[in-house]
Amino acid sequence: MATIPVDEFKAELRRDALQKREAIPPDQRQAAAESLVNRALPFRIVRGMTVSGYAPMKSEISPLPLMRKFEAAGAQLALPVVVARGKPLIMRAYKFGDPLASGVWGIREPHNDAPEVWPDVLLVPLAAFDRKGHRIGYGAGYYDLTINRLRLLKPAVAVGLAYAAQQVPVVPYTPRDARLDLVLTERETIDCGRR
């Protein structure tokens, strides 16, 4: 019996998960993003820690309400900047109201003069995930590179944000893929047992 190569299997799971995500009505997407704010987390946000979010694109669950909660609790926020294909993301300091530039694929990102920071918590977008913390992104590996590099430098918590509909039974993975510590959906907080 032939097996499907990992990259092909991931592409198939990605396509199916993104179709499910796109099918979620906009009002339910907004309600899902707001529900994350009321969720108790298994870690504390303390004044001065750094939390990186992301500028949501298309039908991604928005991290913005959660980022506002973290900012109100005294966290320094950050947003990712794509440097080059095959390179980790750079996280640059950000606060609501800061002007943003248009980066790769039109993603909103801080200007180059914003200081680079090393997050304690990363909010991670994804296409699909399983309960063990394996994720499928969009195929370029930016977050895998970034999480792996950051974990070499300091303890960091990687938190995937997704709709429950994006969960799959098993995500195939390779040694270069970085596992998430937690996944937050509109329904639950999933502790992936990595910490």
ZADREN-870199 format. One line per field, with one value per atom (N, C-alpha, C): residue number from 0; residue in one letter; atom name; x, y, z. Coordinates in steps of 0.1 Angstrom, whole numbers, plus 2048, in hexadecimal, padded with zeros to 3 digits. Example, Ala and Ser with C-alpha at 12.3 -4.5 7.8 and 13.67 -1.06 7.14 Angstrom:
! residues 2
nr: [0_0_0_1_1_1]
rest: [A_A_A_S_S_S]
atom: [N_CA_C_N_CA_C]
x: [884_87B_884_880_889_881]
y: [7C7_7D3_7DF_7EA_7F5_800]
z: [84E_84E_84E_847_847_84F]
END
This chain:
! residues 195
nr: [0_0_0_1_1_1_2_2_2_3_3_3_4_4_4_5_5_5_6_6_6_7_7_7_8_8_8_9_9_9_10_10_10_11_11_11_12_12_12_13_13_13_14_14_14_15_15_15_16_16_16_17_17_17_18_18_18_19_19_19_20_20_20_21_21_21_22_22_22_23_23_23_24_24_24_25_25_25_26_26_26_27_27_27_28_28_28_29_29_29_30_30_30_31_31_31_32_32_32_33_33_33_34_34_34_35_35_35_36_36_36_37_37_37_38_38_38_39_39_39_40_40_40_41_41_41_42_42_42_43_43_43_44_44_44_45_45_45_46_46_46_47_47_47_48_48_48_49_49_49_50_50_50_51_51_51_52_52_52_53_53_53_54_54_54_55_55_55_56_56_56_57_57_57_58_58_58_59_59_59_60_60_60_61_61_61_62_62_62_63_63_63_64_64_64_65_65_65_66_66_66_67_67_67_68_68_68_69_69_69_70_70_70_71_71_71_72_72_72_73_73_73_74_74_74_75_75_75_76_76_76_77_77_77_78_78_78_79_79_79_80_80_80_81_81_81_82_82_82_83_83_83_84_84_84_85_85_85_86_86_86_87_87_87_88_88_88_89_89_89_90_90_90_91_91_91_92_92_92_93_93_93_94_94_94_95_95_95_96_96_96_97_97_97_98_98_98_99_99_99_100_100_100_101_101_101_102_102_102_103_103_103_104_104_104_105_105_105_106_106_106_107_107_107_108_108_108_109_109_109_110_110_110_111_111_111_112_112_112_113_113_113_114_114_114_115_115_115_116_116_116_117_117_117_118_118_118_119_119_119_120_120_120_121_121_121_122_122_122_123_123_123_124_124_124_125_125_125_126_126_126_127_127_127_128_128_128_129_129_129_130_130_130_131_131_131_132_132_132_133_133_133_134_134_134_135_135_135_136_136_136_137_137_137_138_138_138_139_139_139_140_140_140_141_141_141_142_142_142_143_143_143_144_144_144_145_145_145_146_146_146_147_147_147_148_148_148_149_149_149_150_150_150_151_151_151_152_152_152_153_153_153_154_154_154_155_155_155_156_156_156_157_157_157_158_158_158_159_159_159_160_160_160_161_161_161_162_162_162_163_163_163_164_164_164_165_165_165_166_166_166_167_167_167_168_168_168_169_169_169_170_170_170_171_171_171_172_172_172_173_173_173_174_174_174_175_175_175_176_176_176_177_177_177_178_178_178_179_179_179_180_180_180_181_181_181_182_182_182_183_183_183_184_184_184_185_185_185_186_186_186_187_187_187_188_188_188_189_189_189_190_190_190_191_191_191_192_192_192_193_193_193_194_194_194]
rest: [M_M_M_A_A_A_T_T_T_I_I_I_P_P_P_V_V_V_D_D_D_E_E_E_F_F_F_K_K_K_A_A_A_E_E_E_L_L_L_R_R_R_R_R_R_D_D_D_A_A_A_L_L_L_Q_Q_Q_K_K_K_R_R_R_E_E_E_A_A_A_I_I_I_P_P_P_P_P_P_D_D_D_Q_Q_Q_R_R_R_Q_Q_Q_A_A_A_A_A_A_A_A_A_E_E_E_S_S_S_L_L_L_V_V_V_N_N_N_R_R_R_A_A_A_L_L_L_P_P_P_F_F_F_R_R_R_I_I_I_V_V_V_R_R_R_G_G_G_M_M_M_T_T_T_V_V_V_S_S_S_G_G_G_Y_Y_Y_A_A_A_P_P_P_M_M_M_K_K_K_S_S_S_E_E_E_I_I_I_S_S_S_P_P_P_L_L_L_P_P_P_L_L_L_M_M_M_R_R_R_K_K_K_F_F_F_E_E_E_A_A_A_A_A_A_G_G_G_A_A_A_Q_Q_Q_L_L_L_A_A_A_L_L_L_P_P_P_V_V_V_V_V_V_V_V_V_A_A_A_R_R_R_G_G_G_K_K_K_P_P_P_L_L_L_I_I_I_M_M_M_R_R_R_A_A_A_Y_Y_Y_K_K_K_F_F_F_G_G_G_D_D_D_P_P_P_L_L_L_A_A_A_S_S_S_G_G_G_V_V_V_W_W_W_G_G_G_I_I_I_R_R_R_E_E_E_P_P_P_H_H_H_N_N_N_D_D_D_A_A_A_P_P_P_E_E_E_V_V_V_W_W_W_P_P_P_D_D_D_V_V_V_L_L_L_L_L_L_V_V_V_P_P_P_L_L_L_A_A_A_A_A_A_F_F_F_D_D_D_R_R_R_K_K_K_G_G_G_H_H_H_R_R_R_I_I_I_G_G_G_Y_Y_Y_G_G_G_A_A_A_G_G_G_Y_Y_Y_Y_Y_Y_D_D_D_L_L_L_T_T_T_I_I_I_N_N_N_R_R_R_L_L_L_R_R_R_L_L_L_L_L_L_K_K_K_P_P_P_A_A_A_V_V_V_A_A_A_V_V_V_G_G_G_L_L_L_A_A_A_Y_Y_Y_A_A_A_A_A_A_Q_Q_Q_Q_Q_Q_V_V_V_P_P_P_V_V_V_V_V_V_P_P_P_Y_Y_Y_T_T_T_P_P_P_R_R_R_D_D_D_A_A_A_R_R_R_L_L_L_D_D_D_L_L_L_V_V_V_L_L_L_T_T_T_E_E_E_R_R_R_E_E_E_T_T_T_I_I_I_D_D_D_C_C_C_G_G_G_R_R_R_R_R_R]
atom: [N_CA_C_N_CA_C_N_CA_C_N_CA_C_N_CA_C_N_CA_C_N_CA_C_N_CA_C_N_CA_C_N_CA_C_N_CA_C_N_CA_C_N_CA_C_N_CA_C_N_CA_C_N_CA_C_N_CA_C_N_CA_C_N_CA_C_N_CA_C_N_CA_C_N_CA_C_N_CA_C_N_CA_C_N_CA_C_N_CA_C_N_CA_C_N_CA_C_N_CA_C_N_CA_C_N_CA_C_N_CA_C_N_CA_C_N_CA_C_N_CA_C_N_CA_C_N_CA_C_N_CA_C_N_CA_C_N_CA_C_N_CA_C_N_CA_C_N_CA_C_N_CA_C_N_CA_C_N_CA_C_N_CA_C_N_CA_C_N_CA_C_N_CA_C_N_CA_C_N_CA_C_N_CA_C_N_CA_C_N_CA_C_N_CA_C_N_CA_C_N_CA_C_N_CA_C_N_CA_C_N_CA_C_N_CA_C_N_CA_C_N_CA_C_N_CA_C_N_CA_C_N_CA_C_N_CA_C_N_CA_C_N_CA_C_N_CA_C_N_CA_C_N_CA_C_N_CA_C_N_CA_C_N_CA_C_N_CA_C_N_CA_C_N_CA_C_N_CA_C_N_CA_C_N_CA_C_N_CA_C_N_CA_C_N_CA_C_N_CA_C_N_CA_C_N_CA_C_N_CA_C_N_CA_C_N_CA_C_N_CA_C_N_CA_C_N_CA_C_N_CA_C_N_CA_C_N_CA_C_N_CA_C_N_CA_C_N_CA_C_N_CA_C_N_CA_C_N_CA_C_N_CA_C_N_CA_C_N_CA_C_N_CA_C_N_CA_C_N_CA_C_N_CA_C_N_CA_C_N_CA_C_N_CA_C_N_CA_C_N_CA_C_N_CA_C_N_CA_C_N_CA_C_N_CA_C_N_CA_C_N_CA_C_N_CA_C_N_CA_C_N_CA_C_N_CA_C_N_CA_C_N_CA_C_N_CA_C_N_CA_C_N_CA_C_N_CA_C_N_CA_C_N_CA_C_N_CA_C_N_CA_C_N_CA_C_N_CA_C_N_CA_C_N_CA_C_N_CA_C_N_CA_C_N_CA_C_N_CA_C_N_CA_C_N_CA_C_N_CA_C_N_CA_C_N_CA_C_N_CA_C_N_CA_C_N_CA_C_N_CA_C_N_CA_C_N_CA_C_N_CA_C_N_CA_C_N_CA_C_N_CA_C_N_CA_C_N_CA_C_N_CA_C_N_CA_C_N_CA_C_N_CA_C_N_CA_C_N_CA_C_N_CA_C_N_CA_C_N_CA_C_N_CA_C_N_CA_C_N_CA_C_N_CA_C_N_CA_C_N_CA_C_N_CA_C_N_CA_C_N_CA_C_N_CA_C_N_CA_C_N_CA_C_N_CA_C_N_CA_C_N_CA_C_N_CA_C_N_CA_C_N_CA_C_N_CA_C_N_CA_C_N_CA_C_N_CA_C_N_CA_C_N_CA_C_N_CA_C_N_CA_C]
x: [809_800_809_807_80F_80A_814_811_813_80B_80B_817_820_82B_825_82D_828_823_82B_827_81A_818_80B_7FF_801_7F7_7F4_7FE_7FC_7F4_7F8_7F1_7E2_7DF_7D1_7CA_7D0_7CA_7C8_7D2_7D1_7C5_7C4_7B9_7AC_7AA_79D_79A_7A4_7A2_79F_7A6_7A3_795_791_783_779_77B_773_773_77F_781_779_77B_774_765_760_751_74B_753_74E_749_73D_737_73F_741_748_744_737_733_737_738_73C_74C_753_761_764_75C_75E_75B_750_74C_757_75D_767_773_777_783_780_774_770_770_76C_76B_779_784_791_795_78F_793_78E_783_77D_783_78C_792_79D_79C_7A7_7B3_7BF_7CB_7D3_7DA_7E2_7F0_7F1_7FD_7F8_801_7FD_804_7FC_802_806_813_817_81D_81C_821_830_832_83F_842_83A_83E_839_83F_83C_834_829_820_81F_823_822_815_80E_802_804_7FA_7FB_7F0_7F2_7E7_7DF_7D2_7CB_7C9_7C9_7C6_7BB_7B3_7A8_79F_79D_793_79A_7A7_7AE_7A6_7A6_7A1_7A9_7A3_7AA_7AF_7BC_7C2_7C1_7BB_7BB_7B3_7A8_7A1_7AA_7B1_7B9_7C6_7CB_7D7_7D3_7C7_7C3_7C2_7BD_7BD_7CB_7D5_7E2_7E9_7E6_7EB_7E6_7D9_7D3_7D9_7DE_7E4_7F3_7F8_805_810_80B_814_819_825_82A_826_820_81C_826_825_82E_826_82B_826_831_82F_83A_83C_849_84D_855_851_857_864_86F_87C_87F_87F_882_87D_87A_876_881_87D_887_88E_889_88F_884_887_87D_878_86C_865_86D_86D_871_865_865_85A_85E_855_858_84D_851_848_83D_831_825_81C_815_809_7FE_7F2_7E6_7E7_7E5_7E6_7F3_7FD_809_806_80D_80B_812_80C_811_814_81E_822_81B_81B_816_822_822_82D_82A_831_82F_820_81A_80C_803_808_7FF_7FC_803_801_806_7FE_802_80C_817_822_828_82F_836_841_843_84E_85C_866_873_87A_875_87A_875_86A_865_86F_872_87C_879_883_881_880_877_875_875_876_876_86A_85F_853_854_84C_84A_83F_835_829_828_826_823_815_80C_7FF_801_7FE_802_7F5_7F5_7EA_7ED_7E2_7E4_7D9_7DB_7D1_7CA_7D2_7CC_7D5_7CF_7D6_7D1_7D9_7D4_7D6_7D1_7D1_7DF_7E9_7F6_7FF_7F9_800_807_805_80A_801_807_7FF_803_7FA_7FD_7FB_805_804_801_807_805_80F_819_823_831_833_840_849_843_84B_850_84B_84F_84E_842_840_848_84A_852_860_866_873_874_86A_869_868_85F_85D_869_86F_87B_887_889_893_891_885_882_884_880_881_890_899_8A7_8AC_8A5_8AA_8A3_897_890_884_87E_871_866_85E_854_848_83C_82F_82A_828_822_813_80A_7FC_7F5_7F0_7E9_7DB_7D6_7C9_7C1_7B6_7AE_7A0_798_78A_78A_781_780_77F_779_777_785_78F_79C_7A4_79E_7A5_7A4_7AF_7AF_7B4_7B2_7B6_7C5_7CD_7DB_7E1_7EB_7F3_801_804_812_81C_828_832_840_849_857_85F_86C_874_875_873_874_868_85D_850_84F_84B_84B_83D_83C_82F_82A_81D_817_816_815_813_804_7FD_7EE_7E7_7DB_7D2_7C6_7C2_7B6_7AC_7A0_795_78A_77F_773_76C_770_76A_772_780_788_796_79D_7AC_7B1_7BA_7BF_7CE_7D1_7DF_7E5_7EF_7F5_800_802_80C_81A_81E_82C_834_82E_836_83B]
y: [7F4_800_80C_815_821_82C_833_83E_84B_855_862_869_870_878_882_886_88F_89C_8A2_8AF_8AE_8A3_8A2_8A0_898_896_8A3_8AB_8B8_8C1_8C1_8CA_8C6_8BA_8B5_8B9_8B7_8BC_8CB_8D2_8E1_8E5_8E0_8E4_8E1_8D5_8D2_8DB_8DE_8E6_8F4_8F9_907_909_8FE_8FF_8FF_8F7_8F8_906_90B_918_923_923_92C_92C_920_91E_924_927_92D_93B_93E_94C_957_963_96D_971_970_973_969_95C_951_952_957_959_963_96E_979_974_96D_968_95E_956_94D_955_95F_967_96E_973_979_96F_962_958_955_957_954_95D_969_972_96D_966_961_954_94F_942_943_93A_93A_933_938_932_92B_921_91A_920_92D_935_943_94B_958_962_96D_978_982_985_98F_99B_9A6_9B3_9B1_9B6_9B6_9AA_99F_994_998_991_994_989_98D_984_988_97F_982_97D_985_981_980_983_984_98C_992_999_98F_98C_982_985_97A_97B_971_975_96D_969_95C_957_952_955_951_957_94F_954_960_96A_977_976_979_979_987_991_99F_9A0_99A_99C_996_98B_985_98E_993_99C_9A9_9AE_9BA_9B6_9AA_9A5_9A5_99F_99E_9AC_9B5_9C2_9C9_9C7_9CD_9C8_9BB_9B5_9B9_9C1_9C6_9BF_9B7_9B0_9B9_9B8_9BE_9B6_9BC_9B4_9B4_9AB_9AA_9A4_9A7_9A2_99C_992_98C_994_993_998_98D_98B_982_988_981_986_981_973_96D_95E_958_94A_942_938_92F_935_941_948_949_949_94B_959_95B_968_971_97E_987_98D_98D_993_9A1_9AA_9B8_9BE_9C6_9CC_9D3_9D2_9D8_9DC_9E7_9EA_9EF_9ED_9F1_A00_A03_A11_A14_A0B_A0D_A0C_A14_A13_A06_9FF_9F2_9F4_9EC_9EB_9DF_9DF_9D3_9CA_9BE_9B5_9AB_99F_994_990_98E_98A_995_9A1_9AC_9AB_9A2_9A1_9AD_9B3_9BF_9BB_9C3_9C1_9CE_9CE_9DA_9DF_9EC_9F1_9EC_9EE_9E9_9F0_9FC_A02_9FE_9F5_9EF_9E5_9E5_9DD_9CE_9C6_9B7_9B3_9A9_9A4_994_98E_980_97C_977_975_969_96B_961_958_95D_956_95A_950_952_94D_956_952_94E_942_93D_93A_93F_93B_92E_927_91A_917_90C_907_8FB_8F2_8E6_8E3_8DB_8D7_8CA_8C3_8B7_8BA_8B1_8B3_8B1_8AC_8AB_8B7_8C1_8CE_8CF_8C5_8C6_8CF_8D7_8E1_8E0_8E5_8E7_8F6_8FC_90A_90C_915_918_912_90B_904_90A_916_91C_919_915_911_91D_929_934_932_92E_92C_921_916_90B_910_917_91D_927_92F_939_933_92A_923_91C_914_90C_915_920_929_930_934_93B_931_925_91B_918_91A_919_924_930_93C_93D_938_93B_932_930_929_932_92C_933_92A_930_928_92B_921_922_91E_928_926_927_91C_91D_922_92A_92F_92A_924_91E_91C_919_915_906_901_8F3_8EB_8F1_8E9_8E6_8ED_8EB_8DF_8D9_8CD_8C1_8BA_8AD_8A2_896_88B_88A_88B_88A_893_89B_8A3_89C_899_893_89D_899_8A3_89D_8A6_8A3_8A9_8A6_8AB_8BA_8C1_8CF_8D7_8CF_8D5_8D8_8E4_8E8_8E5_8DF_8DC_8E8_8E9_8F3_8EE_8F7_8F4_8F3_8FC_8FD_901_8FD_902_908_914_91A_91A_915_916_91D_91F_925_91C_90F_905_902_902_8FD_901_8FF_900_8F2_8EF_8E2_8E3_8DC_8DB_8CF_8D2_8C8_8C0_8C3_8BA_8BC_8C7_8C9_8CF_8D7_8DF_8D6]
z: [800_800_800_7F7_7F5_800_805_80E_807_80C_806_80C_805_80B_814_81F_829_823_81A_814_80C_805_7FE_808_812_81C_823_827_82D_824_817_80D_80D_80D_80D_819_825_832_832_82D_82D_824_819_80F_816_81C_822_82E_836_842_83F_834_830_82A_823_81E_829_834_840_846_847_84D_845_838_830_831_834_834_841_84B_857_854_857_855_85C_857_85D_86C_86E_87C_886_881_88A_88C_882_883_88E_88D_897_8A5_8A6_8B4_8B9_8B0_8B4_8B9_8B2_8B7_8C4_8C6_8D3_8DE_8DB_8E6_8EC_8E4_8E9_8F5_8F5_900_90D_90D_91A_91F_917_91B_925_92F_939_932_935_92F_939_936_940_942_93F_942_945_94C_950_946_943_93B_946_947_951_94A_951_94C_947_93B_935_92C_92D_924_916_90C_8FE_8F8_8F1_8EA_8DB_8D3_8C4_8BF_8B8_8B1_8A2_89A_88C_886_87B_874_86C_870_869_85B_853_845_841_837_832_83E_83F_849_856_858_864_871_87B_888_88C_890_893_8A1_8A3_8B0_8B7_8AF_8B4_8C2_8C4_8D1_8DC_8DA_8E4_8E6_8DB_8DD_8E5_8E3_8EB_8FA_8FD_90B_911_909_90E_910_906_907_914_917_922_92F_92F_93A_93C_933_934_92B_922_919_90E_90A_8FE_8F2_8E8_8DC_8D1_8C8_8BD_8B1_8A5_899_890_888_880_874_86F_863_85B_84F_846_841_843_83E_830_82F_823_824_819_819_81F_827_82E_83A_83E_84A_855_861_86C_86B_870_871_87B_879_883_88A_897_89E_8A2_89E_8A1_8AB_8B4_8BE_8B7_8BD_8B7_8C3_8C1_8CA_8C1_8C6_8BE_8BB_8AF_8AA_8A3_8A4_89D_88E_885_877_872_869_863_855_850_842_83C_82F_828_824_82A_828_81D_81E_814_814_809_806_80C_80E_813_822_829_837_83E_847_84F_859_85A_863_867_873_877_86E_86E_866_86B_863_866_872_876_881_88F_88E_89B_8A0_8AD_8B3_8B1_8AF_8AF_8BD_8BF_8CD_8CC_8D8_8D9_8E2_8DC_8E3_8EE_8F8_902_8FE_8F7_8F2_8E3_8DB_8CC_8C9_8C4_8BF_8B0_8AD_8A0_897_88B_882_87C_877_871_868_860_857_85E_864_86A_876_880_88C_891_899_8A0_8AF_8B7_8C6_8CC_8C5_8CA_8C7_8C1_8BF_8B1_8A8_89B_893_88A_883_874_86C_85E_85C_857_853_845_83E_830_827_82D_825_824_828_827_833_83F_84A_853_851_858_868_86C_87A_880_879_87E_880_877_878_884_885_890_89E_89F_8AC_8B0_8A7_8AA_8AE_8A7_8AA_8B8_8BA_8C7_8D3_8D1_8DC_8DF_8D6_8D9_8E2_8E1_8E8_8F6_8F7_904_904_910_911_90A_902_8FB_8F9_8FA_8F9_8EB_8E3_8D6_8D7_8D3_8D5_8C7_8C2_8B5_8B7_8AE_8AF_8A2_8A5_89A_89D_893_895_898_89F_8A2_895_88B_87E_877_87C_876_87C_886_88C_883_882_87B_884_881_88B_88C_881_882_878_87C_872_871_864_862_865_86A_86E_86B_86A_868_874_875_880_880_875_874_878_87A_87D_88C_890_89E_8A4_8AF_8B6_8BE_8BE_8C6_8D5_8DE_8EC_8EF_8E9_8EB_8DD_8DC_8D1_8D8_8D4_8D9_8CD_8D0_8C6_8CD_8C6_8CC_8D6_8D6_8DF_8EB_8E9_8F4_8F3_8FE_8FF_8FF_8F5_8F4_8F8_903_908_900_8F8_8EF_8F6_902_90A_907_900_8FC_907_910_91A_925]
END
